[in-house]
Amino acid sequence: LTGSVNNILYFGTGDDLLIYHHADVNYIQCENSRTLRIQQWTGSANETLANFIPNGAVELYHDNAKKLETYSGGVQITGNVYIPDGSNSGNYVGLGNAADLRIYHDGSTNIIDATGHNLEIRHSSEKMIVAVPDGTVELYHDNAKKLETTQTGAVITGIATATTFSGSGASLTALNASNLGS
């Protein structure tokens, strides 16, 4: 501590750390280009809780292990992210400008909710499943549509193989009756 002027506490040989209060805000301010580190003594060693790096990252630690770090492209998290149960409480992972893709758990069901848009499951650019709100669900194999639900049932493109058949088959069309077994 090098002194106090105008209710500002100065620390360091160059007064490069300041602690003060102004209006309704409390400040810890570095007056140099060094990292601000918050640590706690555990009884045997100092444990890092947070690093604030000028023009760089903010790092948060748990038990001296970095768990969250900001970088120029966003945030990197190491470990798990826990979000308590879901949509009724407003807890969800939201993606998109209006969080129009939501992933949550409501206490009994795991939910992926694509509010207002199609939901596509892909591998790179290759479609696997497309679900259209109030419409069709499409299944793909090697990016080719093989099954599509419709208002009256389903359309299959290609060969459908069944290990058993139930019913008379009287309503089936375009079948050669000689190929149907009893």
N, C-alpha and C positions, 0 to 999 in steps of 0.2 A: 504494500500500500504506500503510494507516494504522496497522497493527499486528497483533499476534498475541496472542490470549488463549485459553487452554485449547486450544491447537492449532487455532484457527480463524484463517484469514487474512481480514482485513477490507480492502475496497477502496472508494474513493469518499469524498467529503467527509462523507457521512452514514453511512458504514459500510454502504452499501446493497448491496454484493456480498460474499458470504461463500464461502470454499472451505474444506472441512473433511472429515474422515473420522470416522465414528462406527460402532462395531461392525464389520460387514463391508460397509459401504456408503460410497462416496465421494459428496460433495455439492458442487454449485455452486448457490448459493441467492441469489435476488434478494430484497432486503428493501424493494422498492418496486413500483410498478405499471408499470414500464417493461419493454420487450421485452428478452429475453436473446438476443443475436446471437453466433453463432460464425462467424468469418471466417478467411481465410487470405491471407497476402501472396503474390502470384504473381510478384513481381519488378518489377511495374509498377503494380499496384493491389491493393486488397483485394477478395477474392472472397467473397461470402456463401455459407456452407455450410448454415446453419440459423438459423431464428428461432423463438423460443418466446415467445408472446404471452400475458400473463396473462389468464385468463378467456376465452381465444380460441384461435386456431389454433396449430398447430405446422406450420412450413413447412420442407421439405427442398429443397435446390438441387443442381443438377449444372451445373458450368461457369457459375455465376452465374445460372442460369435455374431458376425454381421448377418442381419436378416433382411434389411431393406436398404436399397441404395438408389438414389436418383442419378440419372445421367442425361446427356443431351437428348437422347431418344425417348426418355420416359422413366420408368421405374423397374428395377430388377428386385425380385423377392426370392430369397433362398429359404426353402422349407414350405410349409403348408399355409394356406390362407383359410381361415375359419370364418364363415358368415352364418350366424344363427338362423333358424328356420324362418322362412320365407315370405311369400308375397303378401300375406295378411299383415305382417309386421313391417313390410316395405324392405326387407333384407333380400337382396338379390345381386348377382353379378349382371350388370347392364352394359351392353355394347351398342355402339351407334350413337348418333347425335341426340336422339330422344330415348336412349336406352331401349330401342325397339327390338333388341334380342335380349331376353332375360333368361338366366339360369338360376333356379332356386329349388329349395326343398320346403314343402309346406307342412312338414311334420309327419306325413305318411307317404308322400309321393314325390319322386324326383321329376322336375318339370323343365323342359326347354320351351320357351314361349317366344315365337317370332311374331310379335304384334304387328299385324297389317302387311306383312311381306311373306313371300315364299320362304320356306326353310329348305336349304339344300345341304346335304352331307356329301362331301367330295373327298377325293384323294387327288391333290393338286388341282388340275382343271377337269378331272374326270368325274362326272356325276355318278353318284351311287344311289341316293334317294332324294326325291323332290316332293315336298308337301305344299300344296296350294291351299290357302285358307278358303273354306266353304267350297272346296273343289276336289281335285284329283290328288292321289298319292301315286307316285311313279317309282318303280324299282328298275335299276339299270344293272347290266352286266357288261363290263368292258366299254362303258360309256354309251351303250345301246339300250334303249328302253325295252324292257321285257314284260313288265306288268304295269297296268294302269287301272286304278279304280275309276268307276264311272257312277253316275246316278243310279244305274240299274244293276250294277255288279262290277265285273272286272274284265279287262281285255288282256289276253296273253299273246305276246308275239314270240313265235318259235314253238318249241315242243314242250308240252306239259306232261310230266310223268307222275303217275300216282301209284302208290303201292296197294291201295284198295279203292273200291268204287262202291258207292251206296246209292240206292234208288234205281228206278227203272231206266233212266236215261231217255225217256220218251220226249222230253223237251229239248234235248240236245240236237243241234243242227250240224249239217255238213260232216256227219260221221257215216262211215261205211258200217252198217249193222253187222256185217260178217266179221268185222274186227273186234266186236264187243263179245266178251266171254260172259258166261252165266254165273 
